[in-house]
Amino acid sequence: MKYFFKSVEKKVVIVLPAFNAAETLEATIGEIPPDSYDEIILVDDASRDKTVELAQHLVTHVICHKTNTGYGGNQKTCYSEALKRGADIIVMLHPDNQYNPKLIPNMVLPIYLGQADVVLASRFIQDPLKGGPLAGGMPALKYYVNQIITAIQNRMMGTYFSEFHTGYRAFSREALEQVDFRKLSDDFLFDNQIIAQLVHRKLKFQQIGVETRYFDEASSIRLIPGIRYAMGCMYVGFRFMLHRKGLLRWDLLK
């Protein structure tokens, strides 16, 4: 994709980590601004519905896992394939339409201009007139747990994020090449661990606001995995802090 106000061309690739996304995939793709990307890669994690059949008519490349590798395992394939195909900027968008695809240009621009290496779309940066996450349907328990974990991790990691737990992210090629994301968790904790890696590398972050969308078809982490995820996030923050202080080295940050 080439922005008219800058002569340097950057290849923008959108990656979709998909699992049983047939009900929302077409709506998600339909909201992506057509001039905001060069390629779309969908990685299907052994879906049991018609995700693959639909994707073949909607995206540039479809990659199918024969067995389910988990949310983190899916992202590993997404990023590896995007880098292999020459992406300069990679946007990770969930195909459940829970995050607004129309914001992709806003995600890309700070990286394109060299102002950021990583852009996070936060549901906790919001226009007051539109309401916050609770107005968008986020369950109250999830809202408060999100904020508590984020506050604790910010304290342990020396960061100032409004949200650690967004699934809407954009990365420069250089950012992903500086971290070994392939050795991270294959489950939901991947999202938290890769932020720790990127922060440790002292890369530049920006956050933009995104409205909260909760509806029946949107994917969501279940109770028991959610508890494991919350505990895992605390562990990530604690190990990061110990590593930074030189008290206990952590292999994920090497």
C-alpha positions in Angstrom: 0.0 0.0 0.0 1.3 3.5 -0.8 0.2 6.6 1.0 0.0 9.6 -1.3 1.7 11.9 1.1 4.9 9.8 1.4 7.0 8.4 -1.4 8.3 5.4 0.5 6.1 2.4 -0.1 5.3 0.0 2.8 3.7 -3.4 2.4 0.8 -3.8 4.8 -0.5 -7.3 5.6 -3.5 -8.0 7.8 -3.5 -11.3 9.6 -6.6 -13.1 10.9 -6.2 -15.9 13.4 -9.4 -17.8 12.8 -11.3 -20.5 14.6 -14.9 -21.2 13.8 -15.4 -17.7 12.5 -17.9 -18.4 9.7 -20.7 -16.3 11.2 -18.7 -13.1 11.5 -15.9 -13.4 8.9 -17.7 -11.8 6.0 -18.9 -8.8 8.1 -15.3 -8.3 9.4 -13.7 -8.4 5.9 -16.5 -6.1 4.6 -15.5 -3.4 7.1 -11.8 -3.3 6.2 -11.1 -0.2 4.1 -10.0 -1.5 0.7 -7.1 0.9 0.3 -5.6 0.2 3.7 -3.7 -3.1 3.0 -1.9 -5.1 0.4 -2.7 -8.6 1.5 -4.9 -10.4 4.0 -3.7 -13.7 5.4 -6.2 -15.9 7.3 -4.8 -18.8 9.3 -7.5 -21.3 10.2 -6.9 -23.3 13.3 -8.8 -26.5 12.4 -12.3 -24.9 12.4 -15.3 -27.2 12.4 -17.5 -24.7 10.5 -17.2 -23.2 7.0 -14.6 -20.6 7.9 -12.1 -22.0 5.2 -14.7 -22.2 2.4 -15.8 -18.6 3.1 -12.2 -17.3 3.5 -11.2 -18.6 0.1 -13.5 -16.1 -1.5 -12.7 -13.2 0.8 -8.9 -13.0 1.6 -5.6 -13.2 -0.3 -4.2 -16.3 1.3 -5.7 -19.0 3.4 -3.5 -21.3 5.6 -5.0 -24.3 7.3 -3.7 -26.0 10.4 -4.5 -29.7 10.4 -4.9 -29.7 14.2 -5.8 -27.0 16.6 -2.7 -25.2 17.8 -4.3 -22.7 20.1 -4.7 -18.9 19.9 -1.0 -18.3 20.4 0.0 -21.0 18.0 -2.2 -19.5 15.4 -0.6 -16.1 15.8 2.9 -17.7 15.4 1.8 -18.9 11.9 0.2 -15.5 11.1 3.3 -13.5 11.8 5.7 -16.0 10.3 3.7 -16.1 7.1 3.4 -12.3 7.0 7.1 -11.8 7.4 7.8 -14.5 4.8 5.6 -12.6 2.3 7.6 -9.4 2.8 5.3 -7.5 5.1 6.6 -4.2 6.4 3.6 -3.6 8.7 1.5 -6.4 10.1 -2.0 -5.8 11.6 -3.6 -8.5 13.7 -7.4 -8.4 13.5 -9.8 -10.9 15.1 -12.3 -12.2 12.5 -15.1 -12.2 15.0 -15.8 -8.5 14.3 -15.3 -7.5 17.9 -12.8 -4.9 16.9 -13.6 -2.2 14.4 -11.7 -2.9 11.1 -12.3 0.6 9.9 -9.5 1.7 12.3 -6.8 -0.1 10.4 -5.5 3.1 8.7 -5.2 4.6 12.2 -3.3 1.5 13.4 -0.9 1.6 10.4 -0.1 5.3 10.2 2.1 5.8 13.3 4.3 2.8 12.2 4.3 4.1 8.6 5.5 7.5 9.8 8.2 6.0 12.1 6.4 7.3 15.2 5.9 3.8 16.7 7.0 0.2 16.4 3.8 -1.2 17.9 0.3 0.2 18.0 -2.3 -1.2 20.4 -6.0 -0.5 20.1 -7.4 0.0 23.6 -11.0 -0.3 24.6 -10.2 1.9 27.6 -9.3 5.0 25.5 -12.7 6.1 24.5 -14.8 9.1 23.5 -16.9 9.9 26.6 -19.9 10.6 24.4 -19.8 7.0 23.1 -19.4 5.5 26.5 -16.7 3.1 27.7 -16.3 -0.7 27.6 -19.3 -1.3 29.9 -21.6 0.7 27.6 -20.3 -1.5 24.7 -21.4 -4.7 26.5 -18.2 -5.8 28.3 -19.2 -7.8 31.4 -18.5 -5.9 34.6 -16.3 -8.7 36.0 -14.2 -8.7 32.9 -14.0 -4.9 33.0 -12.7 -4.7 36.5 -10.4 -7.7 36.3 -8.9 -6.2 33.1 -8.2 -2.9 34.8 -6.8 -4.5 38.0 -4.4 -6.8 36.0 -3.3 -3.9 33.8 -2.6 -1.7 36.8 -0.5 -4.4 38.5 1.4 -5.2 35.3 2.1 -1.5 34.6 3.6 -1.2 38.1 5.7 -4.3 37.7 6.9 -3.6 34.2 7.3 0.2 34.4 4.7 0.8 31.6 1.7 3.1 31.2 -0.7 1.0 29.1 -4.5 1.6 29.4 -5.0 -2.0 28.5 -2.7 -5.0 28.1 -5.4 -7.4 26.9 -6.4 -6.0 23.5 -6.4 -8.4 20.6 -6.1 -5.6 18.0 -2.5 -4.8 17.3 -0.1 -3.6 14.6 3.6 -4.2 14.4 6.5 -3.1 12.3 8.5 -5.8 10.6 11.5 -4.8 12.7 9.6 -5.2 15.9 8.6 -8.8 15.2 12.1 -9.6 14.0 13.6 -8.4 17.3 11.7 -10.9 19.4 11.5 -14.7 19.4 7.7 -15.0 19.3 7.9 -18.6 18.3 8.9 -19.7 21.8 5.9 -18.0 23.5 2.8 -19.7 24.7 0.4 -21.4 22.3 -2.6 -20.2 24.3 -4.1 -16.8 25.2 -1.0 -15.8 27.2 0.9 -15.3 24.0 -0.6 -11.8 23.8 0.8 -10.8 27.2 4.2 -12.4 26.7 4.9 -10.7 23.3 4.2 -7.3 24.9 6.7 -8.2 27.6 9.3 -9.1 24.9 8.6 -5.8 23.0 8.8 -3.7 26.1 12.0 -5.3 27.1 13.5 -4.4 23.7 12.5 -0.8 24.4 10.4 -0.5 21.3 8.1 2.5 20.8 4.4 1.9 21.6 1.4 4.0 20.7 -2.2 3.4 21.8 -5.4 4.4 20.0 -9.0 4.1 21.2 -11.4 1.5 19.8 -15.0 1.0 20.8 -16.0 -2.1 22.6 -18.2 -4.6 20.8 -19.7 -7.5 22.7 -22.4 -9.8 21.0 -23.3 -13.4 21.0 -21.2 -14.4 18.0 -18.0 -12.7 19.2 -15.4 -15.0 20.7 -14.5 -14.7 24.3 -12.3 -16.6 26.7 -14.2 -18.9 29.1 -14.1 -18.8 32.9 -11.5 -21.4 33.7 -9.1 -20.5 30.9 -9.7 -16.9 31.9 -8.6 -17.5 35.4 -5.5 -19.3 34.1 -4.9 -16.3 31.8 -5.2 -13.8 34.7 -2.7 -15.8 36.8 -0.4 -16.2 33.8 -0.4 -12.4 33.3 0.6 -11.9 36.9 3.4 -14.4 36.4 4.6 -12.5 33.2 4.7 -9.2 35.1 6.5 -10.7 38.1 9.2 -12.5 36.0 9.7 -9.4 33.9 10.3 -7.4 37.0 12.8 -9.9 38.4 14.6 -10.1 35.1 14.9 -6.3 34.9 16.3 -6.1 38.4 18.8 -8.8 37.6 17.4 -11.2 40.3 16.2 -14.0 38.1 16.9 -14.3 34.4 14.0 -15.2 32.1 14.5 -17.1 28.9 11.6 -15.4 27.1 13.4 -12.1 27.4 16.8 -13.2 26.1 
